[in-house]
Amino acid sequence: RRQRQMCIRDRHISGSDIRPLKKKLRSEIKERRQAIDISEREKRDSKICERLRHLWIYRESSVIFTYVSLEQEADTKRFIEEALKDGKKVAVPRCIYGTRNMEFCLINSLDDLEEGAFGVLEPKKSCEVYTDYSSGFCIVPALAFDRKGYRLGYGKGYYDRFLVNFCGKTAGICYNEFIVPELPRGKYDESVDLIVTEKRVISTRQEVLP
């Protein structure tokens, strides 16, 4: 595992076209992620959910912005259910047709979701659009993160566009083995404040954790 991480670190480049490199890394990490046993993933997901809910940022945020996980991703469905039980407003993204942008909509349960773009569960059209991005706690998806909070996403740029205008706090979640020393990144890539795995919480900004 250590050799694999070092390999990714040594691939860091800037200035040139990093898209082919990112594409190759995505393929490699997806393959490794799919190899994790289902029961093992469930254990890890439970620990990630617990760590998220114990963060002071979570406790003090009235609105939680979170994606709905795909099968191989760190699970957010349980987290969504727990956040709703905790009395939080939960806003889930929906892709805006014909653009590379997304909007967040409030949901009251997982029953408010339906299959949308790219096979991802999205809020139904009847859900209220939430437009106040001045505060809150946003959970950001990725295949991998580096220790500065930069992410290897899925290549569409939806979250990088959203995070430019988001003024709350952000946390990326993934399994611990997908934290690497450094990832290739472009000038429009946005970093997160925290990274939460099943084993630890990493702060990328000193002011985030007490």
TIRO-2110 file (N, C-alpha, C; in Angstrom, 1 decimal):
// TIRO-2110
0.8, -1.2, 0.0, N, 1, A
0.0, 0.0, 0.0, CA, 1, A
0.9, 1.3, 0.0, C, 1, A
1.9, 1.2, 0.8, N, 2, A
2.8, 2.4, 0.9, CA, 2, A
3.4, 2.7, -0.5, C, 2, A
3.9, 1.6, -1.2, N, 3, A
4.5, 1.8, -2.5, CA, 3, A
3.5, 2.4, -3.4, C, 3, A
2.2, 2.0, -3.3, N, 4, A
1.2, 2.6, -4.2, CA, 4, A
1.0, 4.0, -4.0, C, 4, A
1.0, 4.4, -2.7, N, 5, A
0.8, 5.9, -2.4, CA, 5, A
2.0, 6.7, -2.9, C, 5, A
3.2, 6.2, -2.7, N, 6, A
4.4, 6.9, -3.2, CA, 6, A
4.3, 7.1, -4.7, C, 6, A
3.8, 6.1, -5.3, N, 7, A
3.7, 6.1, -6.8, CA, 7, A
2.8, 7.3, -7.2, C, 7, A
1.7, 7.4, -6.5, N, 8, A
0.7, 8.5, -6.8, CA, 8, A
1.4, 9.8, -6.5, C, 8, A
2.1, 9.9, -5.4, N, 9, A
2.7, 11.2, -5.1, CA, 9, A
3.7, 11.6, -6.1, C, 9, A
4.5, 10.7, -6.6, N, 10, A
5.5, 11.0, -7.6, CA, 10, A
4.9, 11.5, -8.9, C, 10, A
3.7, 11.2, -9.1, N, 11, A
3.0, 11.5, -10.4, CA, 11, A
2.5, 13.0, -10.4, C, 11, A
2.6, 13.7, -9.3, N, 12, A
2.1, 15.0, -9.2, CA, 12, A
2.8, 15.9, -10.2, C, 12, A
2.0, 16.6, -11.0, N, 13, A
2.5, 17.5, -12.0, CA, 13, A
1.7, 18.8, -12.0, C, 13, A
2.2, 19.9, -12.5, N, 14, A
1.4, 21.1, -12.6, CA, 14, A
1.7, 21.7, -14.0, C, 14, A
0.7, 22.5, -14.4, N, 15, A
0.9, 23.3, -15.7, CA, 15, A
0.5, 22.5, -16.9, C, 15, A
0.8, 21.3, -17.0, N, 16, A
0.5, 20.5, -18.2, CA, 16, A
-0.9, 19.9, -18.1, C, 16, A
-1.4, 19.2, -19.1, N, 17, A
-2.7, 18.6, -19.1, CA, 17, A
-2.7, 17.4, -18.2, C, 17, A
-3.4, 17.5, -17.1, N, 18, A
-3.4, 16.4, -16.1, CA, 18, A
-4.6, 15.5, -16.3, C, 18, A
-5.4, 15.7, -17.3, N, 19, A
-6.6, 14.9, -17.5, CA, 19, A
-6.3, 13.4, -17.7, C, 19, A
-5.4, 13.1, -18.6, N, 20, A
-5.0, 11.7, -18.8, CA, 20, A
-4.5, 11.0, -17.5, C, 20, A
-3.8, 11.7, -16.7, N, 21, A
-3.3, 11.2, -15.4, CA, 21, A
-4.4, 11.0, -14.5, C, 21, A
-5.3, 11.9, -14.3, N, 22, A
-6.4, 11.8, -13.5, CA, 22, A
-7.3, 10.6, -13.9, C, 22, A
-7.5, 10.4, -15.2, N, 23, A
-8.3, 9.3, -15.7, CA, 23, A
-7.7, 8.0, -15.3, C, 23, A
-6.4, 7.9, -15.4, N, 24, A
-5.7, 6.6, -15.1, CA, 24, A
-5.8, 6.4, -13.6, C, 24, A
-5.6, 7.4, -12.8, N, 25, A
-5.8, 7.2, -11.3, CA, 25, A
-7.2, 6.8, -10.9, C, 25, A
-8.2, 7.4, -11.6, N, 26, A
-9.6, 7.0, -11.3, CA, 26, A
-9.8, 5.5, -11.5, C, 26, A
-9.3, 5.0, -12.6, N, 27, A
-9.4, 3.6, -13.0, CA, 27, A
-8.8, 2.7, -11.9, C, 27, A
-7.6, 3.1, -11.5, N, 28, A
-6.8, 2.3, -10.5, CA, 28, A
-7.6, 2.3, -9.2, C, 28, A
-8.0, 3.5, -8.7, N, 29, A
-8.6, 3.5, -7.4, CA, 29, A
-10.0, 2.9, -7.4, C, 29, A
-10.8, 3.0, -8.5, N, 30, A
-12.1, 2.3, -8.6, CA, 30, A
-11.9, 0.8, -8.5, C, 30, A
-10.8, 0.3, -9.1, N, 31, A
-10.5, -1.2, -9.1, CA, 31, A
-10.2, -1.6, -7.6, C, 31, A
-9.4, -0.8, -6.9, N, 32, A
-9.0, -1.1, -5.6, CA, 32, A
-10.2, -1.0, -4.6, C, 32, A
-11.1, 0.0, -4.9, N, 33, A
-12.3, 0.1, -4.0, CA, 33, A
-13.3, -1.0, -4.2, C, 33, A
-13.4, -1.4, -5.4, N, 34, A
-14.4, -2.5, -5.7, CA, 34, A
-13.9, -3.8, -5.1, C, 34, A
-12.6, -3.9, -4.8, N, 35, A
-12.1, -5.2, -4.2, CA, 35, A
-12.4, -5.3, -2.7, C, 35, A
-12.8, -4.2, -2.1, N, 36, A
-13.1, -4.3, -0.7, CA, 36, A
-14.4, -5.1, -0.4, C, 36, A
-14.3, -6.0, 0.5, N, 37, A
-15.5, -6.9, 0.8, CA, 37, A
-16.7, -6.0, 1.3, C, 37, A
-17.9, -6.5, 1.0, N, 38, A
-19.1, -5.7, 1.3, CA, 38, A
-19.2, -5.5, 2.9, C, 38, A
-19.0, -6.6, 3.6, N, 39, A
-19.1, -6.5, 5.1, CA, 39, A
-18.1, -5.6, 5.7, C, 39, A
-16.9, -5.6, 5.1, N, 40, A
-15.8, -4.7, 5.5, CA, 40, A
-16.2, -3.2, 5.2, C, 40, A
-16.8, -3.0, 4.1, N, 41, A
-17.3, -1.6, 3.7, CA, 41, A
-18.3, -1.2, 4.7, C, 41, A
-19.2, -2.0, 5.1, N, 42, A
-20.3, -1.7, 6.0, CA, 42, A
-19.7, -1.3, 7.4, C, 42, A
-18.7, -2.0, 7.9, N, 43, A
-18.1, -1.6, 9.1, CA, 43, A
-17.4, -0.2, 9.0, C, 43, A
-16.7, 0.0, 7.9, N, 44, A
-16.1, 1.3, 7.7, CA, 44, A
-17.1, 2.4, 7.6, C, 44, A
-18.1, 2.2, 6.9, N, 45, A
-19.2, 3.2, 6.7, CA, 45, A
-19.8, 3.6, 8.0, C, 45, A
-20.0, 2.6, 8.9, N, 46, A
-20.5, 2.9, 10.2, CA, 46, A
-19.6, 3.8, 11.0, C, 46, A
-18.3, 3.6, 10.9, N, 47, A
-17.3, 4.4, 11.7, CA, 47, A
-17.2, 5.8, 11.1, C, 47, A
-17.3, 5.9, 9.8, N, 48, A
-17.3, 7.2, 9.2, CA, 48, A
-18.5, 8.1, 9.6, C, 48, A
-19.7, 7.4, 9.6, N, 49, A
-20.9, 8.1, 10.0, CA, 49, A
-20.8, 8.6, 11.4, C, 49, A
-20.2, 7.7, 12.3, N, 50, A
-20.1, 8.1, 13.7, CA, 50, A
-19.1, 9.3, 13.9, C, 50, A
-18.0, 9.3, 13.1, N, 51, A
-17.0, 10.3, 13.2, CA, 51, A
-17.6, 11.7, 12.8, C, 51, A
-18.4, 11.6, 11.7, N, 52, A
-19.0, 12.8, 11.2, CA, 52, A
-19.9, 13.4, 12.2, C, 52, A
-20.7, 12.6, 12.8, N, 53, A
-21.7, 13.1, 13.8, CA, 53, A
-21.1, 13.6, 15.1, C, 53, A
-19.9, 13.3, 15.3, N, 54, A
-19.2, 13.8, 16.5, CA, 54, A
-18.4, 15.0, 16.3, C, 54, A
-18.3, 15.5, 15.1, N, 55, A
-17.6, 16.7, 14.8, CA, 55, A
-18.4, 17.9, 15.3, C, 55, A
-17.7, 18.9, 15.9, N, 56, A
-18.4, 20.1, 16.4, CA, 56, A
-19.0, 20.8, 15.2, C, 56, A
-18.4, 20.8, 14.0, N, 57, A
-19.0, 21.5, 12.9, CA, 57, A
-20.4, 20.9, 12.6, C, 57, A
-20.5, 19.6, 12.7, N, 58, A
-21.8, 18.9, 12.4, CA, 58, A
-22.8, 19.3, 13.5, C, 58, A
-22.4, 19.3, 14.8, N, 59, A
-23.3, 19.6, 15.9, CA, 59, A
-23.8, 21.0, 15.8, C, 59, A
-23.0, 21.9, 15.3, N, 60, A
-23.4, 23.4, 15.3, CA, 60, A
-24.0, 23.8, 14.0, C, 60, A
-24.1, 22.9, 13.0, N, 61, A
-24.7, 23.2, 11.7, CA, 61, A
-26.1, 22.8, 11.7, C, 61, A
-27.0, 23.7, 11.3, N, 62, A
-28.4, 23.4, 11.2, CA, 62, A
-28.8, 22.7, 9.8, C, 62, A
-27.9, 23.0, 8.8, N, 63, A
-28.1, 22.5, 7.5, CA, 63, A
-26.9, 21.6, 7.1, C, 63, A
-27.2, 20.4, 6.6, N, 64, A
-26.2, 19.5, 6.1, CA, 64, A
-26.4, 19.3, 4.6, C, 64, A
-25.4, 19.6, 3.8, N, 65, A
-25.4, 19.4, 2.4, CA, 65, A
-24.6, 18.1, 2.1, C, 65, A
-25.3, 17.1, 1.5, N, 66, A
-24.6, 15.8, 1.3, CA, 66, A
-25.0, 15.2, 0.0, C, 66, A
-24.1, 14.5, -0.6, N, 67, A
-24.4, 13.7, -1.8, CA, 67, A
-25.0, 12.4, -1.3, C, 67, A
-25.7, 11.7, -2.3, N, 68, A
-26.2, 10.3, -2.0, CA, 68, A
-25.2, 9.3, -2.6, C, 68, A
-24.7, 8.5, -1.8, N, 69, A
-23.6, 7.6, -2.3, CA, 69, A
-24.1, 6.6, -3.3, C, 69, A
-23.1, 6.2, -4.2, N, 70, A
-23.3, 5.1, -5.1, CA, 70, A
-22.8, 3.8, -4.3, C, 70, A
-23.0, 2.7, -4.9, N, 71, A
-22.8, 1.4, -4.3, CA, 71, A
-21.3, 1.3, -3.7, C, 71, A
-20.3, 1.7, -4.5, N, 72, A
-18.9, 1.5, -4.1, CA, 72, A
-18.4, 2.6, -3.3, C, 72, A
-19.2, 3.7, -3.1, N, 73, A
-18.7, 4.8, -2.3, CA, 73, A
-18.9, 4.6, -0.8, C, 73, A
-18.1, 5.4, 0.0, N, 74, A
-18.4, 5.5, 1.4, CA, 74, A
-19.9, 5.9, 1.6, C, 74, A
-20.7, 5.1, 2.3, N, 75, A
-22.1, 5.2, 2.4, CA, 75, A
-22.5, 6.5, 3.1, C, 75, A
-23.5, 7.2, 2.4, N, 76, A
-24.1, 8.4, 3.1, CA, 76, A
-25.5, 8.2, 3.4, C, 76, A
-26.1, 7.2, 3.0, N, 77, A
-27.6, 7.0, 3.2, CA, 77, A
-27.9, 6.9, 4.7, C, 77, A
-27.1, 6.1, 5.5, N, 78, A
-27.2, 6.0, 6.9, CA, 78, A
-27.0, 7.4, 7.5, C, 78, A
-26.0, 8.1, 7.1, N, 79, A
-25.7, 9.4, 7.6, CA, 79, A
-26.8, 10.4, 7.4, C, 79, A
-27.5, 10.3, 6.2, N, 80, A
-28.6, 11.2, 5.9, CA, 80, A
-29.8, 10.9, 6.9, C, 80, A
-30.0, 9.6, 7.1, N, 81, A
-31.1, 9.2, 8.1, CA, 81, A
-30.8, 9.7, 9.5, C, 81, A
-29.5, 9.5, 9.9, N, 82, A
-29.2, 10.0, 11.3, CA, 82, A
-29.3, 11.5, 11.4, C, 82, A
-28.8, 12.2, 10.4, N, 83, A
-28.9, 13.7, 10.4, CA, 83, A
-30.4, 14.2, 10.5, C, 83, A
-31.3, 13.5, 9.8, N, 84, A
-32.7, 13.9, 9.9, CA, 84, A
-33.2, 13.6, 11.3, C, 84, A
-32.8, 12.5, 11.9, N, 85, A
-33.2, 12.1, 13.2, CA, 85, A
-32.7, 13.2, 14.2, C, 85, A
-31.5, 13.7, 13.9, N, 86, A
-30.9, 14.7, 14.8, CA, 86, A
-31.5, 16.1, 14.6, C, 86, A
-32.5, 16.2, 13.8, N, 87, A
-33.2, 17.5, 13.6, CA, 87, A
-32.5, 18.4, 12.6, C, 87, A
-31.6, 17.9, 11.8, N, 88, A
-30.9, 18.7, 10.8, CA, 88, A
-31.8, 18.9, 9.5, C, 88, A
-31.6, 20.0, 8.9, N, 89, A
-32.1, 20.1, 7.5, CA, 89, A
-31.1, 19.4, 6.6, C, 89, A
-31.6, 18.6, 5.7, N, 90, A
-30.6, 17.9, 4.8, CA, 90, A
-30.9, 18.3, 3.4, C, 90, A
-29.9, 18.8, 2.7, N, 91, A
-30.0, 19.2, 1.3, CA, 91, A
-29.1, 18.3, 0.5, C, 91, A
-29.7, 17.8, -0.6, N, 92, A
-29.1, 16.8, -1.5, CA, 92, A
-29.0, 17.4, -2.9, C, 92, A
-27.9, 17.2, -3.6, N, 93, A
-27.7, 17.8, -4.9, CA, 93, A
-28.6, 17.2, -6.0, C, 93, A
-28.9, 18.0, -7.0, N, 94, A
-29.6, 17.6, -8.2, CA, 94, A
-28.9, 18.3, -9.4, C, 94, A
-28.5, 17.5, -10.4, N, 95, A
-27.8, 18.1, -11.6, CA, 95, A
-28.8, 19.0, -12.3, C, 95, A
-28.4, 20.1, -12.8, N, 96, A
-29.2, 21.0, -13.6, CA, 96, A
-29.0, 20.6, -15.1, C, 96, A
-30.1, 20.2, -15.7, N, 97, A
-30.1, 19.7, -17.1, CA, 97, A
-29.4, 20.7, -18.0, C, 97, A
-28.5, 20.1, -18.8, N, 98, A
-27.9, 20.9, -19.9, CA, 98, A
-26.7, 21.8, -19.4, C, 98, A
-26.3, 21.6, -18.1, N, 99, A
-25.2, 22.4, -17.6, CA, 99, A
-24.3, 21.5, -16.8, C, 99, A
-23.2, 22.0, -16.3, N, 100, A
-22.3, 21.3, -15.4, CA, 100, A
-22.5, 21.8, -14.0, C, 100, A
-23.7, 22.3, -13.7, N, 101, A
-24.0, 22.9, -12.3, CA, 101, A
-25.0, 22.0, -11.6, C, 101, A
-25.1, 22.2, -10.3, N, 102, A
-26.1, 21.5, -9.6, CA, 102, A
-26.8, 22.4, -8.6, C, 102, A
-28.0, 22.0, -8.1, N, 103, A
-28.7, 22.7, -7.1, CA, 103, A
-29.0, 21.7, -5.9, C, 103, A
-29.1, 22.3, -4.7, N, 104, A
-29.4, 21.4, -3.6, CA, 104, A
-30.9, 21.6, -3.2, C, 104, A
-31.5, 20.5, -2.9, N, 105, A
-32.9, 20.5, -2.5, CA, 105, A
-33.1, 19.8, -1.1, C, 105, A
-34.0, 20.3, -0.3, N, 106, A
-34.2, 19.7, 1.0, CA, 106, A
-35.1, 18.4, 0.9, C, 106, A
-34.7, 17.4, 1.6, N, 107, A
-35.4, 16.2, 1.7, CA, 107, A
-35.8, 15.9, 3.1, C, 107, A
-36.9, 15.1, 3.3, N, 108, A
-37.4, 14.7, 4.6, CA, 108, A
-37.1, 13.3, 4.9, C, 108, A
-36.8, 12.5, 3.8, N, 109, A
-36.5, 11.1, 4.0, CA, 109, A
-35.9, 10.6, 2.7, C, 109, A
-35.3, 9.4, 2.7, N, 110, A
-34.8, 8.8, 1.5, CA, 110, A
-35.9, 8.6, 0.5, C, 110, A
-37.1, 8.6, 0.9, N, 111, A
-38.3, 8.4, 0.0, CA, 111, A
-38.4, 9.6, -1.0, C, 111, A
-37.8, 10.7, -0.6, N, 112, A
-37.9, 11.9, -1.5, CA, 112, A
-36.9, 11.8, -2.6, C, 112, A
-36.2, 10.7, -2.8, N, 113, A
-35.2, 10.6, -3.9, CA, 113, A
-35.6, 9.7, -5.0, C, 113, A
-35.1, 10.0, -6.2, N, 114, A
-35.4, 9.2, -7.4, CA, 114, A
-34.1, 9.2, -8.2, C, 114, A
-34.0, 8.2, -9.1, N, 115, A
-32.8, 8.1, -10.0, CA, 115, A
-32.8, 9.3, -10.9, C, 115, A
-31.6, 9.9, -11.0, N, 116, A
-31.4, 11.1, -11.8, CA, 116, A
-30.2, 10.9, -12.7, C, 116, A
-29.4, 11.9, -12.9, N, 117, A
-28.3, 11.9, -13.8, CA, 117, A
-27.2, 10.9, -13.4, C, 117, A
-26.7, 10.2, -14.3, N, 118, A
-25.6, 9.3, -14.1, CA, 118, A
-26.0, 8.1, -13.1, C, 118, A
-27.3, 7.9, -13.0, N, 119, A
-27.7, 6.8, -12.1, CA, 119, A
-27.7, 7.1, -10.6, C, 119, A
-27.4, 8.4, -10.3, N, 120, A
-27.3, 8.8, -8.9, CA, 120, A
-28.7, 9.2, -8.4, C, 120, A
-29.0, 8.9, -7.1, N, 121, A
-30.3, 9.3, -6.6, CA, 121, A
-30.3, 10.8, -6.3, C, 121, A
-31.4, 11.4, -6.8, N, 122, A
-31.5, 12.9, -6.6, CA, 122, A
-32.9, 13.2, -6.0, C, 122, A
-33.0, 14.5, -5.5, N, 123, A
-34.3, 14.9, -5.0, CA, 123, A
-35.4, 14.9, -6.1, C, 123, A
-36.6, 14.5, -5.7, N, 124, A
-37.7, 14.6, -6.7, CA, 124, A
-38.0, 16.1, -7.0, C, 124, A
-38.7, 16.3, -8.1, N, 125, A
-38.9, 17.7, -8.5, CA, 125, A
-39.8, 18.4, -7.5, C, 125, A
-40.5, 17.7, -6.7, N, 126, A
-41.4, 18.4, -5.7, CA, 126, A
-40.6, 18.9, -4.5, C, 126, A
-39.3, 18.6, -4.4, N, 127, A
-38.5, 19.0, -3.2, CA, 127, A
-38.1, 20.5, -3.4, C, 127, A
-38.1, 21.1, -2.2, N, 128, A
-37.8, 22.6, -2.2, CA, 128, A
-36.3, 22.8, -2.5, C, 128, A
-36.0, 23.7, -3.4, N, 129, A
-34.6, 24.1, -3.7, CA, 129, A
-34.1, 25.0, -2.6, C, 129, A
-32.9, 24.7, -2.1, N, 130, A
-32.3, 25.4, -1.0, CA, 130, A
-31.2, 26.3, -1.6, C, 130, A
-31.2, 27.6, -1.4, N, 131, A
-30.3, 28.4, -2.1, CA, 131, A
-29.3, 29.2, -1.2, C, 131, A
-29.5, 29.0, 0.1, N, 132, A
-28.6, 29.7, 1.1, CA, 132, A
-27.3, 29.0, 1.3, C, 132, A
-26.2, 29.4, 0.7, N, 133, A
-25.0, 28.8, 0.8, CA, 133, A
-24.0, 29.5, 1.7, C, 133, A
-24.6, 30.4, 2.6, N, 134, A
-23.7, 31.2, 3.4, CA, 134, A
-23.2, 30.5, 4.6, C, 134, A
-23.7, 29.3, 4.9, N, 135, A
-23.3, 28.5, 6.1, CA, 135, A
-23.7, 27.1, 5.9, C, 135, A
-23.4, 26.2, 6.9, N, 136, A
-23.8, 24.8, 6.8, CA, 136, A
-22.5, 23.9, 6.7, C, 136, A
-22.8, 22.7, 6.6, N, 137, A
-21.7, 21.6, 6.6, CA, 137, A
-21.9, 20.8, 5.4, C, 137, A
-21.0, 20.7, 4.4, N, 138, A
-21.1, 20.0, 3.2, CA, 138, A
-20.2, 18.8, 3.1, C, 138, A
-20.8, 17.7, 2.8, N, 139, A
-20.0, 16.4, 2.7, CA, 139, A
-19.7, 16.2, 1.2, C, 139, A
-18.5, 16.1, 0.9, N, 140, A
-18.0, 16.1, -0.5, CA, 140, A
-17.5, 14.8, -1.0, C, 140, A
-18.0, 14.3, -2.1, N, 141, A
-17.5, 12.9, -2.6, CA, 141, A
-16.2, 13.0, -3.3, C, 141, A
-15.5, 11.9, -3.3, N, 142, A
-14.3, 11.7, -4.1, CA, 142, A
-13.8, 10.3, -4.1, C, 142, A
-13.0, 10.0, -5.1, N, 143, A
-12.3, 8.7, -5.1, CA, 143, A
-11.2, 8.6, -4.1, C, 143, A
-10.5, 9.8, -4.0, N, 144, A
-9.3, 9.9, -3.1, CA, 144, A
-9.1, 11.3, -2.7, C, 144, A
-8.4, 11.5, -1.6, N, 145, A
-8.0, 12.9, -1.2, CA, 145, A
-6.5, 12.9, -0.9, C, 145, A
-5.9, 14.0, -1.0, N, 146, A
-4.5, 14.2, -0.5, CA, 146, A
-4.6, 14.9, 0.8, C, 146, A
-3.4, 15.0, 1.4, N, 147, A
-3.4, 15.6, 2.8, CA, 147, A
-3.6, 17.1, 2.9, C, 147, A
-3.7, 17.7, 1.7, N, 148, A
-4.0, 19.2, 1.7, CA, 148, A
-5.5, 19.4, 1.4, C, 148, A
-6.2, 18.3, 1.3, N, 149, A
-7.7, 18.4, 1.1, CA, 149, A
-8.1, 18.4, -0.4, C, 149, A
-7.2, 18.3, -1.3, N, 150, A
-7.6, 18.2, -2.7, CA, 150, A
-8.1, 16.8, -3.0, C, 150, A
-9.0, 16.8, -4.0, N, 151, A
-9.7, 15.5, -4.2, CA, 151, A
-9.5, 15.0, -5.7, C, 151, A
-9.6, 13.7, -5.8, N, 152, A
-9.7, 13.1, -7.1, CA, 152, A
-11.2, 12.8, -7.3, C, 152, A
-11.9, 13.6, -8.1, N, 153, A
-13.3, 13.5, -8.3, CA, 153, A
-13.6, 12.6, -9.5, C, 153, A
-14.8, 12.7, -10.0, N, 154, A
-15.2, 11.9, -11.2, CA, 154, A
-15.1, 12.6, -12.5, C, 154, A
-14.5, 13.8, -12.5, N, 155, A
-14.2, 14.4, -13.8, CA, 155, A
-15.2, 15.3, -14.4, C, 155, A
-16.3, 15.5, -13.7, N, 156, A
-17.4, 16.4, -14.2, CA, 156, A
-17.3, 17.8, -13.7, C, 156, A
-16.7, 18.0, -12.6, N, 157, A
-16.5, 19.4, -12.0, CA, 157, A
-17.6, 20.0, -11.3, C, 157, A
-18.7, 19.2, -11.0, N, 158, A
-19.9, 19.8, -10.4, CA, 158, A
-19.5, 20.4, -9.0, C, 158, A
-18.8, 19.6, -8.2, N, 159, A
-18.5, 20.1, -6.8, CA, 159, A
-17.5, 21.2, -6.8, C, 159, A
-16.6, 21.2, -7.7, N, 160, A
-15.6, 22.4, -7.7, CA, 160, A
-16.4, 23.7, -8.0, C, 160, A
-17.3, 23.6, -8.9, N, 161, A
-18.1, 24.8, -9.3, CA, 161, A
-19.0, 25.2, -8.1, C, 161, A
-19.6, 24.3, -7.4, N, 162, A
-20.4, 24.6, -6.2, CA, 162, A
-19.6, 25.2, -5.1, C, 162, A
-18.4, 24.6, -4.8, N, 163, A
-17.7, 25.0, -3.6, CA, 163, A
-17.1, 26.4, -3.7, C, 163, A
-17.0, 26.9, -4.9, N, 164, A
-16.5, 28.3, -5.1, CA, 164, A
-17.5, 29.3, -4.4, C, 164, A
-18.8, 29.0, -4.4, N, 165, A
-19.8, 29.9, -3.8, CA, 165, A
-20.3, 29.4, -2.5, C, 165, A
-19.7, 28.3, -2.0, N, 166, A
-20.2, 27.8, -0.7, CA, 166, A
-19.4, 28.4, 0.5, C, 166, A
-20.0, 29.0, 1.5, N, 167, A
-19.3, 29.7, 2.5, CA, 167, A
-19.3, 28.9, 3.9, C, 167, A
-19.8, 27.7, 3.9, N, 168, A
-19.8, 26.9, 5.1, CA, 168, A
-18.5, 26.1, 5.2, C, 168, A
-18.6, 25.0, 6.0, N, 169, A
-17.4, 24.1, 6.2, CA, 169, A
-17.6, 22.9, 5.3, C, 169, A
-16.5, 22.3, 4.9, N, 170, A
-16.6, 21.1, 4.1, CA, 170, A
-15.8, 19.9, 4.6, C, 170, A
-16.3, 18.7, 4.4, N, 171, A
-15.6, 17.5, 4.7, CA, 171, A
-15.7, 16.5, 3.6, C, 171, A
-14.5, 15.9, 3.2, N, 172, A
-14.5, 14.9, 2.3, CA, 172, A
-14.5, 13.5, 3.0, C, 172, A
-15.2, 12.5, 2.5, N, 173, A
-15.2, 11.2, 3.2, CA, 173, A
-14.7, 10.2, 2.2, C, 173, A
-13.9, 9.3, 2.7, N, 174, A
-13.4, 8.1, 1.9, CA, 174, A
-12.7, 7.1, 2.8, C, 174, A
-12.4, 6.0, 2.3, N, 175, A
-11.7, 5.0, 3.1, CA, 175, A
-10.3, 5.4, 3.3, C, 175, A
-9.7, 5.0, 4.4, N, 176, A
-8.4, 5.5, 4.9, CA, 176, A
-7.3, 5.2, 3.8, C, 176, A
-7.4, 4.1, 3.2, N, 177, A
-6.3, 3.8, 2.2, CA, 177, A
-6.3, 4.7, 1.0, C, 177, A
-7.3, 5.5, 0.8, N, 178, A
-7.4, 6.4, -0.3, CA, 178, A
-7.0, 7.8, 0.0, C, 178, A
-6.3, 8.0, 1.1, N, 179, A
-5.6, 9.2, 1.5, CA, 179, A
-4.2, 9.1, 1.0, C, 179, A
-3.8, 10.0, 0.1, N, 180, A
-2.5, 9.9, -0.4, CA, 180, A
-1.7, 11.2, -0.2, C, 180, A
-0.4, 11.2, -0.2, N, 181, A
0.4, 12.4, 0.1, CA, 181, A
0.0, 13.6, -0.8, C, 181, A
-0.1, 13.4, -2.1, N, 182, A
-0.4, 14.5, -3.0, CA, 182, A
-1.0, 13.9, -4.3, C, 182, A
-2.0, 14.7, -4.8, N, 183, A
-2.7, 14.4, -6.0, CA, 183, A
-2.5, 15.4, -7.1, C, 183, A
-2.5, 15.1, -8.3, N, 184, A
-2.4, 16.1, -9.4, CA, 184, A
-3.7, 17.0, -9.4, C, 184, A
-3.5, 18.3, -9.5, N, 185, A
-4.7, 19.1, -9.5, CA, 185, A
-4.5, 20.3, -10.4, C, 185, A
-5.7, 20.8, -10.8, N, 186, A
-5.7, 22.0, -11.7, CA, 186, A
-6.0, 23.2, -11.0, C, 186, A
-6.0, 24.4, -11.7, N, 187, A
-6.2, 25.7, -11.0, CA, 187, A
-7.7, 25.9, -10.5, C, 187, A
-8.6, 25.1, -11.0, N, 188, A
-10.0, 25.2, -10.6, CA, 188, A
-10.4, 24.2, -9.5, C, 188, A
-9.5, 23.4, -9.1, N, 189, A
-9.8, 22.3, -8.1, CA, 189, A
-9.9, 23.0, -6.7, C, 189, A
-10.9, 22.6, -6.0, N, 190, A
-11.2, 23.2, -4.7, CA, 190, A
-10.9, 22.1, -3.6, C, 190, A
-10.3, 22.5, -2.5, N, 191, A
-9.9, 21.6, -1.4, CA, 191, A
-11.1, 21.6, -0.3, C, 191, A
-11.0, 20.7, 0.6, N, 192, A
-12.0, 20.6, 1.6, CA, 192, A
-11.3, 20.9, 3.0, C, 192, A
-12.1, 21.3, 4.0, N, 193, A
-11.6, 21.7, 5.3, CA, 193, A
-11.1, 20.5, 6.1, C, 193, A
-11.9, 19.4, 6.0, N, 194, A
-11.6, 18.2, 6.7, CA, 194, A
-11.7, 16.9, 5.8, C, 194, A
-11.0, 15.9, 6.2, N, 195, A
-11.1, 14.6, 5.5, CA, 195, A
-11.5, 13.6, 6.7, C, 195, A
-12.5, 12.9, 6.5, N, 196, A
-13.0, 11.9, 7.5, CA, 196, A
-12.9, 10.5, 6.9, C, 196, A
-12.2, 9.6, 7.6, N, 197, A
-12.1, 8.2, 7.2, CA, 197, A
-12.6, 7.4, 8.3, C, 197, A
-12.6, 6.1, 8.2, N, 198, A
-13.0, 5.2, 9.3, CA, 198, A
-12.0, 5.2, 10.4, C, 198, A
-10.8, 5.7, 10.2, N, 199, A
-9.7, 5.7, 11.2, CA, 199, A
-9.4, 7.0, 11.8, C, 199, A
-9.6, 8.1, 11.1, N, 200, A
-9.1, 9.4, 11.6, CA, 200, A
-9.9, 10.6, 10.9, C, 200, A
-9.6, 11.7, 11.5, N, 201, A
-10.1, 13.0, 11.0, CA, 201, A
-8.9, 13.9, 10.7, C, 201, A
-8.8, 14.3, 9.5, N, 202, A
-7.6, 15.1, 9.1, CA, 202, A
-8.1, 16.6, 8.8, C, 202, A
-7.5, 17.5, 9.5, N, 203, A
-7.8, 18.9, 9.3, CA, 203, A
-6.8, 19.5, 8.3, C, 203, A
-7.3, 20.1, 7.3, N, 204, A
-6.4, 20.8, 6.3, CA, 204, A
-6.2, 22.2, 6.6, C, 204, A
-7.0, 22.8, 7.5, N, 205, A
-6.9, 24.2, 7.9, CA, 205, A
-6.9, 24.2, 9.5, C, 205, A
-6.0, 24.9, 10.1, N, 206, A
-5.8, 24.9, 11.5, CA, 206, A
-7.1, 25.3, 12.3, C, 206, A
-7.8, 26.2, 11.7, N, 207, A
-8.9, 26.8, 12.4, CA, 207, A
-10.2, 25.9, 12.5, C, 207, A
-10.1, 24.8, 11.8, N, 208, A
-11.3, 24.0, 11.6, CA, 208, A
-11.6, 23.1, 12.9, C, 208, A
-10.5, 22.5, 13.4, N, 209, A
-10.7, 21.6, 14.6, CA, 209, A
-10.3, 22.4, 15.8, C, 209, A
-11.0, 22.3, 16.9, N, 210, A
-10.6, 23.0, 18.2, CA, 210, A
-9.4, 22.4, 18.8, C, 210, A
END
